[in-house]
Amino acid sequence: MKPQQLSDVTNIPIRDMAKSYHLVKKYFPCLPSVDAVTYCENFANGLGMSEKLRSYTLSCTSNILEKRLVEGRNPRTIAATAIYMINMLSKEDKKSLKEISNISDIAENTIKTCYRELFDHRNEIIPKGDGISSPDSLTK
């Protein structure tokens, strides 16, 4: 469930929910949190991406997190950006930025900004394989 949907159902502002969530995380650090890889799986499923492209996006997301390239970014933003990058290189069914934005509930400009932050590291984070073009074919 998306934050806005939860807010609508509970009549609790998103800001108040976020404050409460951070307090709970502070006092109960053992609780698992949803990470970018999980979001990436959910978004890829929602977009109907092929299994091959899904594995590339998961690998890209993992590489971004491993290398700590966008510290402090929302995990949903990282997942959406990885999907956007792989989608741009895809030779198969391409999804529009608007579709990725809608499924992830992340603004198009936020995805583009994160993309620009990651652009110089594209050769390090994008896996090589069949069905996608070389990372060098991406443009800023």
C-alpha positions in Angstrom: 0.0 0.0 0.0 1.3 3.4 -0.9 1.8 6.1 1.8 -1.0 8.3 0.3 -3.4 5.4 0.2 -2.7 4.5 3.8 -3.1 8.2 4.8 -6.5 8.3 3.0 -7.7 5.2 4.8 -6.5 6.1 8.3 -7.0 9.9 8.1 -3.5 10.3 9.5 -1.2 12.8 7.6 1.8 11.2 5.9 4.2 13.4 7.9 2.8 12.1 11.2 3.0 8.5 10.0 6.6 9.1 9.0 7.5 10.5 12.4 5.9 7.6 14.1 7.7 5.1 11.8 11.1 6.7 12.5 10.5 6.5 16.3 9.5 2.8 16.1 12.6 2.1 14.0 14.8 4.0 16.5 13.5 1.9 19.5 13.1 -1.4 17.6 16.0 -1.5 15.2 15.5 -5.3 14.7 12.3 -4.7 12.7 13.0 -5.4 9.0 12.5 -2.5 6.6 11.6 -2.6 3.0 14.7 -2.1 0.9 15.2 -0.9 -2.7 15.5 -4.5 -4.0 12.1 -5.4 -2.7 10.6 -2.3 -4.2 12.4 -3.1 -7.5 10.7 -6.6 -7.5 7.3 -5.1 -6.8 7.6 -2.3 -9.4 9.0 -4.7 -12.1 6.0 -7.1 -11.5 3.6 -4.2 -11.6 5.1 -3.0 -15.0 4.9 -6.6 -16.4 8.6 -6.7 -17.1 10.1 -9.9 -18.5 12.1 -12.2 -16.2 15.3 -11.3 -17.9 14.8 -7.5 -17.5 13.6 -8.1 -14.0 16.9 -9.8 -13.1 18.9 -7.0 -14.7 17.0 -4.4 -12.7 17.5 -6.3 -9.5 21.2 -6.7 -10.2 21.5 -2.9 -11.0 19.7 -2.0 -7.8 22.0 -4.3 -5.8 25.1 -2.8 -7.4 23.9 0.8 -6.6 23.3 -0.2 -2.9 26.6 -2.1 -2.7 28.6 0.8 -4.0 26.7 3.3 -1.8 26.3 5.7 -4.7 23.1 7.4 -3.6 23.2 7.5 0.2 20.1 8.9 1.8 17.9 8.4 -1.2 14.4 7.0 -0.8 14.6 3.2 -1.6 11.6 3.6 -3.9 13.6 6.3 -5.9 16.6 4.0 -6.2 14.4 1.1 -7.4 12.5 3.3 -9.9 15.8 4.7 -11.3 17.3 1.3 -11.8 14.2 0.2 -13.7 14.4 3.4 -15.7 18.1 2.8 -16.6 17.6 -0.8 -17.6 14.4 0.2 -19.5 16.3 2.7 -21.5 18.8 0.0 -22.6 16.1 -2.6 -23.2 15.6 -4.0 -26.7 12.2 -5.4 -25.6 9.0 -3.9 -24.5 9.9 -0.4 -23.2 8.0 1.4 -20.5 7.7 5.1 -20.4 9.1 7.2 -17.6 5.5 8.1 -16.8 4.6 4.5 -16.3 7.6 3.9 -14.0 6.7 7.1 -12.1 3.1 6.0 -11.6 3.9 2.5 -10.4 6.6 3.7 -8.0 4.8 6.8 -6.9 8.0 8.8 -7.4 8.0 12.0 -9.4 9.5 11.9 -12.9 11.9 14.7 -12.1 13.1 12.8 -9.0 13.9 9.7 -11.1 15.7 11.9 -13.7 17.7 13.6 -11.0 18.8 10.3 -9.4 19.6 9.0 -12.9 21.9 12.0 -13.5 23.6 11.2 -10.2 24.2 7.6 -11.2 25.1 8.4 -14.9 28.9 8.5 -14.4 28.8 5.1 -12.7 26.6 3.4 -15.3 29.4 1.0 -16.4 29.9 -0.2 -12.8 26.2 -0.7 -11.9 24.5 -1.9 -15.1 25.0 -5.6 -15.8 26.0 -6.8 -19.2 23.8 -9.4 -21.0 21.5 -10.3 -23.8 18.5 -8.1 -24.4 20.0 -4.8 -23.3 22.4 -2.4 -25.0 25.7 -1.3 -23.7 25.6 1.2 -20.8 27.7 3.5 -23.1 24.7 4.1 -25.2 22.9 6.0 -22.4 22.8 9.8 -22.6 22.7 12.3 -19.8 
